[in-house]
């Protein structure tokens, strides 16, 4: 049976990057159709472009505006970077945005350091998560693209451009700070540091030039307050967010209401950092790739702000983990991948009844469970395995 599956998926159709481009294009077009069918652009996209309108008028960015229906939680820098879309007619900007967030990730994977087989595997394995993200018009495909480009550019010793993507990610949604992992693998650490500082200053000043110095400084302070308030809100089970390992543990209800996430976060952070002490493994690309995969998964499983659309980041990490290692994967690792595909990627689809999805899967943050298990397996491998390439 396994050989029959292998034979079926080894057909040229499934190995073609052109086929994947068509499939991902269909995902973008389907998302656009869904919005046209609803009769209005996605709410998140409207929040994005309204942030520019509010900033241009020197209005506060972080209150709950009735026209938006939800909070804006990105940095003032994002409000300036979204300007090209905000200045377009809403539907025109919406269509371009959907195509942009889909194909920016597609071409990032296509142009990356990964082998063709890795690229094709990622394209198929992550297609459902791309759909989940694009249907919400979210920026998560751009965030994971930025982290992958950071890694790629450090590998190519172009640290001055790699740090740009770290700065953009940090000044918009903070997650970009994870790109600092690449500092460990950089051959030009001084250039890495001073160019990162330079890009952070440039991106911090950019909204000041557009919206004014005092206003922008005040909004940076309000951004930090908004993020802290959102973190407190995410600890409530009823929010349907915090779909992370932290949320999974908390929502099991095994601990007191005042239980602190640090009991999970701190050991996991230590476990993430421990493989970086294996300096002798740095020279192996498989080790560096797997550390990148680990950081991508951490973004989702160790953040209280993780929601459905954010798992494109973790699933890219899962796919890299599975394909990067120089040894052959066993049946149980394949089983873990199937587990992740079903319980993480398809947990938000009609594969599961709605009452079960919302009453159990979301309530207990089950979406985080498969990728969390894979992450612990991955960390064990990083700590114990030799990543030398088999000859």
Secondary structure as UniProt FT lines:
FT   HELIX           2..9
FT   HELIX           12..15
FT   HELIX           17..38
FT   HELIX           43..56
FT   TURN            57..58
FT   TURN            66..68
FT   HELIX           76..81
FT   HELIX           83..86
FT   HELIX           90..110
FT   HELIX           116..125
FT   HELIX           127..135
FT   TURN            136..137
FT   HELIX           140..155
FT   TURN            156..157
FT   HELIX           159..173
FT   HELIX           175..185
FT   HELIX           189..211
FT   HELIX           213..234
FT   HELIX           237..239
FT   HELIX           245..251
FT   TURN            252..253
FT   TURN            257..258
FT   HELIX           262..274
FT   HELIX           275..277
FT   HELIX           279..281
FT   TURN            282..283
FT   HELIX           285..301
FT   TURN            304..305
FT   HELIX           308..310
FT   HELIX           311..324
FT   HELIX           331..340
FT   HELIX           341..345
FT   TURN            347..348
FT   TURN            350..351
FT   HELIX           354..356
FT   HELIX           357..362
FT   TURN            363..366
FT   HELIX           367..384
//
